[in-house]
Amino acid sequence: MISIETIRDHTDLVRTAMQNRGHDAPLDVVLDLDRQRRAAIVEADELRSRRNDVSREIGRSKDRPQELIDEMRQVGGRIKQLEGALRDFDEQLNEILLSIPNIPQDDAPVGLDESSNVVVRSVGEPREQSFEQKPHWELGPSLNVIDFERGVKLSGSRFFVLHGKGAALQRALITWMLNLHSREHGYTEVYLPYMVGRDTMTASGHLPHFQEEMYHDEEDDLWMLPTAEAGITSLHRDEILDAGTLPLNYVAHTPCWRREKFSAGRDTRGIKRVHQFEKVEMYKFVEPETSTEELQKLVADAESVAAMLEIPYRVLELCTGDMSAPAVKSFDIELWAPGAEEWLEVSSCSNCTDYQARRAMIRYRPEQGARPRFVHTLNGSGLALSRVMIAVLENYQQEDGSVAVPEVLRPYAGFDKIEAPEG
């Protein structure tokens, strides 16, 4: 979250940042509550000081002046009132501060939606084919690797079943990505619970911002992961990391669940926008001075997956209104899907500075015995599987209706081609 000091001391900056995000943050309410809270603290401290002075005076006196005793009763009652008021102010302030997104970096493109995103670079050219390239929602069933009808039968719309070599191909992608990031990029692999508590979701910023998009078990107050980012953020919640510990780089594979409430009627065909999908997530805990550089490393690690799959991709810098609430700077990686004729977002890499660390109380010591500071956190998909599956199927389709397996995946898949079943 943004610190109250930042809002108090740099109100105009925060107000402009919220306008650039298209977020109506109640900053005047925050400032008013902050003034009342600080006034209550001052009054309570003065009354405690007065009570201490009178206690010493009564202790030195042989008599116990009734007027002082009566005054102390009133002082004690007022202190209790102020303490109750302070708890109320803290609760109100915390609730509002949790709802305010981070302040974008100065050089982030200003805009309210994806139309203001900026293409930073494009890599690779679409393959020229002598045949009409089919979209994956036609390819998948014809090859018997994606079963939409049984997905609907099991769970309803926006669910699907991967069958045979389709399931094996996804498993190959997951294993290869995990090996790539853990063995070559320096990430430590972690296995996470797929359901997490309210504190975990709040720490990462998914609550309250993303609440309507998540699946929730009300009885146990557990939330199904929308992304492994939520779980990894809280690995070090309420910790002070020793000097020399940072950076910490983690990678995890998890299924992810999203309600997609705000995408009704959009991308209803295929597996682009579904309720359950797999994802390999990268995450960094770093020192503040290095987070800008670490973001570039994160983007490069995600890009390498697209490059090694030999699929055309592009990198976009997100505008202020299209970034997630915790982010100050974000880059998306998109793969080209020739059958659907569109770019598919497969990763969003973000620097969240100390926004999540403040919510999760994750600090570190720059050196032994030094005062703790908040870490900076970064996250990015490496990559999101359902859309990678789309890109692989559509880019590697052959004229005879089969799909070649990218060379880098063949040792993991155990086959080099997906063909339509006979008959």
C-alpha positions as CSV (number, residue, x, y, z in Angstrom):
1,M,0.0,0.0,0.0
2,I,1.0,3.6,-0.3
3,S,2.2,5.1,3.0
4,I,0.1,7.7,4.8
5,E,3.2,9.9,4.8
6,T,3.4,9.8,1.0
7,I,-0.3,10.9,0.7
8,R,0.2,13.6,3.4
9,D,3.5,15.0,2.1
10,H,2.9,14.6,-1.7
11,T,-0.8,15.0,-2.0
12,D,-0.8,16.5,-5.5
13,L,1.5,13.8,-6.8
14,V,-0.7,11.1,-5.5
15,R,-3.8,12.9,-6.8
16,T,-2.4,13.1,-10.3
17,A,-1.3,9.5,-10.2
18,M,-4.8,8.4,-9.4
19,Q,-6.2,10.5,-12.1
20,N,-3.8,8.9,-14.6
21,R,-4.9,5.5,-13.4
22,G,-8.6,6.4,-13.7
23,H,-9.0,5.6,-10.0
24,D,-11.2,7.8,-7.8
25,A,-9.2,7.6,-4.5
26,P,-10.8,9.4,-1.6
27,L,-7.6,11.3,-0.7
28,D,-9.5,14.1,1.1
29,V,-11.1,11.6,3.4
30,V,-7.7,10.0,4.1
31,L,-6.2,13.4,4.9
32,D,-9.1,14.4,7.2
33,L,-8.9,11.0,9.1
34,D,-5.1,11.4,9.3
35,R,-5.5,14.9,10.9
36,Q,-8.1,13.7,13.4
37,R,-5.9,10.7,14.2
38,R,-2.8,12.8,14.8
39,A,-4.7,15.3,16.9
40,A,-6.0,12.4,19.1
41,I,-2.5,11.1,19.5
42,V,-1.3,14.5,20.7
43,E,-4.1,14.9,23.1
44,A,-3.7,11.4,24.5
45,D,0.0,11.9,25.0
46,E,-0.5,15.2,26.8
47,L,-3.1,13.6,29.1
48,R,-0.8,10.7,29.9
49,S,2.0,13.1,30.7
50,R,-0.4,15.1,32.9
51,R,-1.5,11.8,34.6
52,N,2.1,10.9,35.3
53,D,2.9,14.3,36.7
54,V,-0.1,14.2,39.1
55,S,0.7,10.6,40.1
56,R,4.2,11.7,41.1
57,E,2.8,14.8,42.9
58,I,0.2,12.7,44.8
59,G,3.0,10.2,45.7
60,R,5.1,12.9,47.3
61,S,2.2,14.4,49.2
62,K,0.9,13.2,52.5
63,D,-2.6,14.3,51.5
64,R,-4.6,13.0,48.5
65,P,-6.3,16.2,47.2
66,Q,-9.8,15.2,46.1
67,E,-9.8,17.6,43.2
68,L,-6.7,15.9,41.7
69,I,-8.2,12.4,42.2
70,D,-11.4,13.6,40.4
71,E,-9.3,15.1,37.6
72,M,-7.4,11.9,37.1
73,R,-10.7,9.9,36.9
74,Q,-11.7,12.3,34.1
75,V,-8.3,12.1,32.4
76,G,-8.4,8.3,32.5
77,G,-11.9,8.3,31.0
78,R,-10.8,10.7,28.2
79,I,-7.7,8.6,27.5
80,K,-9.9,5.5,27.0
81,Q,-12.2,7.5,24.7
82,L,-9.2,8.6,22.6
83,E,-7.7,5.1,22.5
84,G,-11.0,3.8,21.1
85,A,-11.2,6.7,18.6
86,L,-7.6,5.9,17.5
87,R,-8.5,2.3,16.9
88,D,-11.5,3.5,14.7
89,F,-9.2,5.9,12.8
90,D,-6.6,3.2,12.2
91,E,-9.3,0.8,10.9
92,Q,-10.9,3.3,8.6
93,L,-7.5,4.5,7.3
94,N,-6.2,1.0,6.7
95,E,-9.4,0.0,4.8
96,I,-9.1,3.0,2.5
97,L,-5.3,2.7,2.0
98,L,-5.7,-1.0,1.0
99,S,-8.0,0.2,-1.8
100,I,-5.6,2.8,-3.3
101,P,-3.4,1.5,-6.1
102,N,0.3,2.2,-6.4
103,I,1.8,5.3,-7.9
104,P,3.0,4.7,-11.5
105,Q,6.6,5.5,-12.4
106,D,7.1,8.9,-13.9
107,D,8.1,7.4,-17.3
108,A,5.1,5.1,-17.5
109,P,2.9,5.9,-20.5
110,V,-0.2,7.9,-19.4
111,G,-3.5,6.5,-20.6
112,L,-6.7,5.0,-19.2
113,D,-6.9,1.7,-21.2
114,E,-5.0,-0.7,-23.4
115,S,-5.3,1.6,-26.4
116,S,-2.5,3.7,-24.8
117,N,-0.1,0.8,-24.4
118,V,3.2,1.2,-26.3
119,V,4.8,-1.5,-28.4
120,V,8.5,-1.6,-27.3
121,R,9.7,-4.2,-29.8
122,S,8.5,-7.0,-32.0
123,V,10.6,-10.2,-32.5
124,G,10.2,-12.7,-35.3
125,E,8.0,-12.8,-38.4
126,P,4.8,-15.0,-38.9
127,R,5.5,-18.1,-40.9
128,E,4.3,-17.9,-44.5
129,Q,2.0,-20.8,-45.2
130,S,0.5,-22.0,-48.5
131,F,-2.6,-23.2,-46.7
132,E,-5.3,-21.5,-44.6
133,Q,-4.3,-21.6,-40.9
134,K,-7.1,-22.7,-38.6
135,P,-7.8,-21.3,-35.1
136,H,-7.2,-23.6,-32.2
137,W,-10.9,-24.1,-31.5
138,E,-11.0,-26.0,-34.8
139,L,-7.5,-27.6,-34.6
140,G,-7.9,-28.9,-31.0
141,P,-11.1,-31.0,-31.6
142,S,-9.9,-32.2,-35.0
143,L,-6.7,-33.6,-33.4
144,N,-8.6,-34.9,-30.4
145,V,-6.4,-32.8,-28.0
146,I,-9.0,-30.3,-26.8
147,D,-12.5,-31.4,-25.8
148,F,-14.8,-28.4,-25.3
149,E,-18.0,-30.4,-25.0
150,R,-16.8,-32.5,-22.1
151,G,-15.4,-29.5,-20.3
152,V,-18.9,-27.9,-20.4
153,K,-20.4,-31.2,-19.3
154,L,-18.1,-31.4,-16.3
155,S,-18.2,-27.8,-15.1
156,G,-20.0,-25.4,-17.5
157,S,-18.9,-22.7,-19.9
158,R,-15.3,-21.6,-20.1
159,F,-13.9,-25.0,-19.0
160,F,-12.2,-27.5,-21.2
161,V,-10.6,-31.0,-21.2
162,L,-7.1,-31.6,-22.6
163,H,-6.9,-35.1,-24.1
164,G,-4.0,-37.4,-25.0
165,K,-1.1,-35.5,-26.6
166,G,-2.8,-32.2,-25.7
167,A,-2.5,-33.0,-22.0
168,A,1.1,-34.3,-22.5
169,L,2.0,-31.2,-24.5
170,Q,0.9,-28.9,-21.6
171,R,2.8,-31.0,-19.1
172,A,5.9,-30.8,-21.3
173,L,5.6,-27.0,-21.5
174,I,5.2,-26.7,-17.7
175,T,8.2,-29.0,-17.0
176,W,10.4,-27.3,-19.6
177,M,9.6,-23.8,-18.3
178,L,10.2,-24.8,-14.7
179,N,13.6,-26.3,-15.6
180,L,14.5,-23.3,-17.7
181,H,13.8,-20.8,-14.9
182,S,15.2,-22.9,-12.1
183,R,18.3,-24.2,-13.8
184,E,19.3,-21.4,-16.2
185,H,17.7,-18.2,-14.8
186,G,18.5,-18.7,-11.1
187,Y,15.0,-19.1,-9.6
188,T,14.2,-21.5,-6.7
189,E,11.2,-23.7,-7.5
190,V,8.4,-23.7,-4.8
191,Y,5.2,-25.8,-4.5
192,L,2.3,-23.8,-3.1
193,P,-1.1,-24.5,-1.6
194,Y,-3.7,-23.8,-4.2
195,M,-6.1,-22.2,-1.7
196,V,-4.9,-19.4,0.6
197,G,-6.2,-17.3,3.4
198,R,-7.6,-13.7,3.4
199,D,-4.3,-12.3,4.8
200,T,-2.4,-13.8,1.9
201,M,-4.7,-12.3,-0.7
202,T,-4.7,-8.9,1.0
203,A,-0.9,-8.9,1.2
204,S,-0.5,-9.3,-2.5
205,G,-3.1,-6.7,-3.3
206,H,-5.6,-9.1,-4.8
207,L,-8.0,-8.1,-2.0
208,P,-9.9,-5.8,-2.2
209,H,-9.0,-4.9,-5.9
210,F,-9.6,-8.3,-7.5
211,Q,-12.2,-9.7,-5.2
212,E,-15.0,-10.1,-7.7
213,E,-12.8,-12.1,-10.1
214,M,-11.7,-14.8,-7.5
215,Y,-13.3,-18.0,-6.3
216,H,-13.9,-18.1,-2.6
217,D,-14.9,-20.8,-0.1
218,E,-16.9,-18.9,2.5
219,E,-17.0,-21.5,5.2
220,D,-13.2,-21.6,5.7
221,D,-12.6,-18.2,4.1
222,L,-10.1,-19.6,1.7
223,W,-9.5,-18.2,-1.8
224,M,-8.4,-20.2,-4.9
225,L,-5.3,-18.8,-6.4
226,P,-5.8,-16.4,-9.3
227,T,-2.0,-16.6,-9.7
228,A,0.9,-18.0,-7.8
229,E,2.0,-14.3,-7.2
230,A,-0.5,-14.2,-4.3
231,G,1.0,-17.2,-2.5
232,I,4.7,-16.3,-3.1
233,T,4.2,-12.8,-1.8
234,S,3.3,-14.2,1.7
235,L,6.2,-16.7,1.9
236,H,8.1,-14.0,3.8
237,R,5.1,-12.1,5.3
238,D,5.9,-10.6,8.7
239,E,9.6,-11.4,8.4
240,I,12.8,-9.3,8.6
241,L,15.3,-10.9,6.1
242,D,18.9,-11.0,7.2
243,A,21.6,-8.9,5.5
244,G,22.9,-10.5,2.4
245,T,19.7,-12.5,1.8
246,L,18.4,-10.6,-1.2
247,P,17.7,-11.0,-4.0
248,L,15.3,-14.0,-3.6
249,N,14.0,-15.4,-6.9
250,Y,11.2,-17.9,-6.9
251,V,9.3,-19.8,-9.6
252,A,6.1,-21.9,-9.2
253,H,3.7,-23.8,-11.3
254,T,0.0,-23.6,-10.1
255,P,-3.4,-23.9,-11.6
256,C,-5.1,-20.6,-11.5
257,W,-8.8,-19.7,-11.2
258,R,-10.6,-16.6,-12.3
259,R,-14.3,-15.8,-12.6
260,E,-13.9,-13.6,-15.7
261,K,-17.0,-11.7,-14.6
262,F,-16.0,-8.6,-16.6
263,S,-15.3,-10.5,-19.8
264,A,-18.9,-11.6,-20.5
265,G,-19.4,-12.1,-24.2
266,R,-15.6,-11.7,-24.9
267,D,-13.4,-14.5,-26.3
268,T,-16.1,-17.1,-25.8
269,R,-14.5,-19.5,-28.4
270,G,-11.5,-21.6,-27.4
271,I,-9.3,-21.5,-24.4
272,K,-8.1,-17.9,-24.4
273,R,-10.2,-16.7,-21.5
274,V,-11.2,-19.6,-19.2
275,H,-12.0,-20.1,-15.5
276,Q,-9.2,-22.6,-14.9
277,F,-5.7,-22.5,-16.5
278,E,-2.1,-23.4,-15.7
279,K,0.7,-20.9,-15.2
280,V,4.4,-20.8,-14.4
281,E,5.0,-17.7,-12.3
282,M,8.3,-15.9,-11.5
283,Y,8.7,-13.7,-8.5
284,K,11.5,-11.5,-7.0
285,F,12.2,-10.0,-3.6
286,V,15.0,-7.4,-4.1
287,E,16.6,-4.3,-2.6
288,P,14.9,-1.1,-3.7
289,E,17.9,0.2,-5.5
290,T,17.9,-2.7,-7.9
291,S,14.2,-3.2,-8.7
292,T,14.4,-1.2,-12.0
293,E,17.2,-3.4,-13.2
294,E,15.5,-6.6,-11.9
295,L,12.4,-5.7,-13.9
296,Q,14.4,-5.8,-17.1
297,K,15.9,-9.2,-16.1
298,L,12.4,-10.5,-15.4
299,V,11.2,-9.4,-18.8
300,A,14.2,-11.0,-20.5
301,D,13.5,-14.3,-18.7
302,A,9.9,-14.3,-19.9
303,E,11.0,-13.3,-23.4
304,S,13.4,-16.2,-23.6
305,V,10.5,-18.7,-23.4
306,A,8.8,-17.1,-26.4
307,A,12.1,-16.9,-28.3
308,M,13.0,-20.6,-27.6
309,L,9.6,-21.7,-28.8
310,E,10.4,-19.7,-32.0
311,I,7.0,-18.0,-32.0
312,P,6.7,-14.4,-33.1
313,Y,6.2,-12.1,-30.1
314,R,6.1,-8.5,-29.1
315,V,6.7,-6.6,-25.9
316,L,4.4,-3.8,-24.8
317,E,4.8,-1.2,-22.1
318,L,1.6,-0.8,-20.2
319,C,0.0,2.6,-19.7
320,T,-1.0,3.9,-16.2
321,G,-4.7,2.8,-16.5
322,D,-3.9,-0.8,-17.7
323,M,-1.4,-1.8,-15.0
324,S,-2.4,-3.9,-12.0
325,A,-3.1,-2.0,-8.7
326,P,0.3,-2.9,-7.1
327,A,2.4,-2.1,-10.2
328,V,4.4,1.0,-10.9
329,K,5.9,-0.2,-14.2
330,S,4.7,-3.1,-16.3
331,F,5.5,-4.9,-19.6
332,D,3.4,-7.4,-21.4
333,I,4.7,-10.2,-23.7
334,E,2.3,-11.3,-26.4
335,L,2.5,-14.2,-28.8
336,W,1.1,-14.2,-32.3
337,A,-1.7,-16.6,-33.0
338,P,-2.1,-16.8,-36.8
339,G,-5.3,-18.9,-36.8
340,A,-7.2,-16.5,-34.6
341,E,-5.2,-13.6,-36.1
342,E,-4.5,-11.9,-32.8
343,W,-1.8,-11.2,-30.2
344,L,-2.2,-13.2,-27.0
345,E,-0.9,-11.8,-23.7
346,V,1.1,-14.6,-22.1
347,S,3.0,-12.6,-19.5
348,S,2.7,-9.4,-17.6
349,C,6.0,-8.4,-15.8
350,S,5.6,-5.8,-13.1
351,N,7.7,-3.9,-10.5
352,C,5.5,-3.3,-7.5
353,T,8.2,-1.5,-5.4
354,D,7.2,-1.6,-1.7
355,Y,3.5,-1.7,-2.2
356,Q,3.1,-5.4,-1.5
357,A,5.9,-5.4,1.1
358,R,4.1,-2.8,3.2
359,R,0.9,-4.8,3.2
360,A,2.8,-8.0,4.0
361,M,5.3,-6.4,6.4
362,I,8.3,-7.9,4.5
363,R,11.5,-6.1,5.4
364,Y,15.3,-6.7,5.2
365,R,18.4,-5.4,6.8
366,P,20.8,-3.7,4.3
367,E,23.7,-4.7,6.6
368,Q,24.1,-6.4,9.9
369,G,22.5,-4.4,12.7
370,A,21.0,-1.8,10.3
371,R,17.4,-0.6,10.6
372,P,15.0,-2.7,8.6
373,R,13.7,-1.4,5.2
374,F,10.9,-2.7,3.0
375,V,11.8,-4.9,0.2
376,H,10.7,-4.4,-3.4
377,T,8.7,-7.1,-5.1
378,L,8.4,-8.0,-8.8
379,N,6.4,-10.7,-10.6
380,G,5.8,-12.0,-14.1
381,S,4.4,-15.1,-15.8
382,G,6.9,-17.4,-17.3
383,L,4.5,-18.1,-19.1
384,A,0.6,-18.6,-19.0
385,L,-0.1,-22.0,-20.4
386,S,-3.5,-22.0,-22.1
387,R,-2.5,-19.1,-24.4
388,V,1.0,-20.7,-25.0
389,M,-0.9,-23.8,-26.1
390,I,-3.0,-21.7,-28.5
391,A,0.2,-20.2,-30.0
392,V,2.0,-23.5,-30.3
393,L,-1.0,-25.2,-32.0
394,E,-1.7,-22.4,-34.4
395,N,1.9,-21.6,-35.3
396,Y,3.1,-25.1,-35.8
397,Q,0.1,-26.5,-37.7
398,Q,0.9,-28.3,-41.0
399,E,-0.8,-28.5,-44.3
400,D,-1.9,-32.1,-43.6
401,G,-3.8,-31.0,-40.5
402,S,-1.1,-32.2,-38.0
403,V,0.8,-30.0,-35.6
404,A,4.6,-30.2,-35.2
405,V,6.0,-30.0,-31.7
406,P,8.5,-27.2,-31.2
407,E,12.0,-28.7,-31.1
408,V,12.8,-27.5,-27.6
409,L,9.7,-29.4,-26.3
410,R,10.3,-32.7,-28.0
411,P,12.5,-34.3,-25.2
412,Y,9.8,-33.4,-22.7
413,A,6.8,-34.4,-24.8
414,G,8.2,-37.7,-26.1
415,F,6.8,-37.1,-29.6
416,D,7.4,-34.6,-32.4
417,K,4.0,-34.4,-34.0
418,I,0.3,-34.4,-33.2
419,E,-1.8,-36.1,-35.8
420,A,-5.5,-36.5,-36.2
421,P,-6.8,-39.9,-35.0
422,E,-7.5,-42.4,-37.7
423,G,-11.0,-42.9,-38.7
